[in-house]
Amino acid sequence: DPACPNDEFNRPDTTGEDTLCQFNYAKTSSGSPAVNQLGLMAKFDHKINDKVNLFGLVKDSRRSTRWNFAPVPQNVEITDPASVAAIKSALGPAGDAIGTTADDGVLVFYRTKELGTRNSLIEEKNTYGVVGLNGTLGNWDWEYAFSKGRNWRYDLGISGYWLKSKFNNLIATGAYNPFDPNRSNTALASALHKPWAVESSELVSQNFSISGAVGELAGGDIGLAVGISKVEESYRIVADDQTLLKDVSGSSASLGQGSRDFSSIFAEIGLPFTKEFEVDFAARYDEYSDVGGKATPRLALKYKLPM
């Protein structure tokens, strides 16, 4: 095609006899022209007394990203006789391949360059905090911690996205003829849409553990550790109605929400029979609100070669 724009390229058709003007997808497939990120972290420790310590950690990050994606193609089947005739006329000599009978249709495979690239904005916020106490109780070391984390993501289609139903109707009814060199983009712009989706998740946990020596063997102290934990997690995804109906070209999202919690308890004991040989036995039990419970035992043998 000698009239093919410089930013596109010609390629041979399936017969190898002619060339087709094809969209240069590799040139504009995707890109991230702007990324802004800010992070904050604070940590503290406070000694309440000789046996108890207070600690905490807070982290927060914000990220804003802009993405550009190539325009999306769309297949449109046109059966309206007047619209078929208009496309046939706009194609000039190439339109001779289109039949003239009223029941002949045209399948249009079209990429909306007139609407520009698909431009998206992604905003992300991630926060996490933990506060707890630790200390000693006789010969035992203990710790309790409470933590909470939240992730939030907002996707917004700023420009270049359109509704399939409106786009198909514009072409099928002849309101927009993509092959007409004098076509107006005003009608096509009426199909534009700004899709959005919001995803959020939250995790809350509490953990307590205590460890110490419960006796002595030839190889050293018998160490025992016991702990419990409880975790609650949830998520939620919402989006605009047109996206959920899969009516937005080049955009997708799902709708959903859910939550679950699980609790765990564990114990571990180390038996140093000699300086070279030790046996470790551990057991853990997890109980999930959605799938039930499971016990996991573990046995480990350690042997150190004498020097």
Disulfide bonds with the S-S distance in Angstrom:
Cys4-Cys21 2.20
